[in-house]
């Protein structure tokens, strides 16, 4: 399936406030690319940079956005990345130009697509797999936008689950299940659909990593169709949200029929507000950036040597060296990001539209933290997301630090206490939006 950048433009004409939400079928948005995208959108549309949100669906079977130690095809990366700001800005401009008066309704359903992925293996390690007893939020959050003639304008779907059904057997470029969600919703409702990833740091599809399935597109399409069907059901039920039918009269027929007038249209709150703030999160001890970069360079050099020696990426020594090269590169990135500091400031971004609110951060948030923010929200409908305006690594719960595993030991720069600090700050931002 194609990869898309999808844009939702929200404008409060009375208050002269505009917000733009961009979602891309990409793994992550490095801070430099996120800044370029937001700036390009702002320059073309006139919307302030702080009112532009750029997010990634976090699909793992899309293009690389940075040079890797695999040389083949590397010449395509820089031109592709360089093309994105102009393309995304054009999409944002088109969305804003196409904006028209709208009514909003919000609702939620449930879909058991996701499972907690932090599995305790037989050797005692916590691995990325399936833990049916772990925390997972199955909520499918849906926004419906209609024009003033009650015809669908747009759908927004929010759900938390890693798009990793396409894995090590895969040889395709795909958007994984989020692309199939959009396709299903658009086919059923007739409305363009934007998918927002939730707090998927410790969440995977329930059918994840089934041998023989990880290269077969049927399975991500099936998962997306399931989630899209539930989102479509909620969307269609919301069609009645703006009216309360009023009893009219009895129509005498074969049976006496109670008839109803459509009733007046209820005007929902159309306010749009944007708040951007920062939260300071503790980080774990990391080596100096130069030292971490040198370790990563040595690992890449060893990988190159073993690839040349064995002539195959499938040889076990090459496979293990590849893993080490990936892990050391991630740690080097964290060391560069934190720069030897004991704390890191990250942006929290919040948008309010009527009685619905979005809050997001440039981290991979564990599900329990996202649920805690939503629970503390003053809004009836709250979508909490990671993967927004940059990428700083996993944000685990404090309990996860006792368990260990990839998300804590390899893929996160943060220390114990970062999760609770995020929850407090995100809840406070939502309170500001509600004022």
Secondary structure, 3 states (H helix, E strand, C coil): CCCCEEEEEEEECCCCEEEEEEEECCCCCCHHHHHHHHHHHHHHHCCCHHHEEEEECCCCCCCCCCCCCCCCCCHHHHHHHHHHHHHHHHHHHHHHHCCCCEEEEEEEEECCCEEEEEEECCCCCEEEEEECCCCCCCEEEEEEEEECCCCEEEEEEEECCECCCCCCCCCCCCCCHHHHHHHHHHHHHCCEEEEEECCCCCEEECCCCCCCCCCCHHHHHHHHHHHHHHHHHHHHHHHHCCECCEEEEEECCCCCEEEEECCCECCCCCCEEEEEEEEEEEECCCCCHHHHHHHHHHHHHHHHHHHHHHCCCCCHHHHHHHHHHHHHHHHHHHHHHHCCCCEEEEEEEEEEECCEEEEEECCEECHHHHHHHHHHCCCCEEEEECCECCCCEEECCHHHHHHCCHHHHCCECECCCHHHHHHHHHHHHHHHHHC
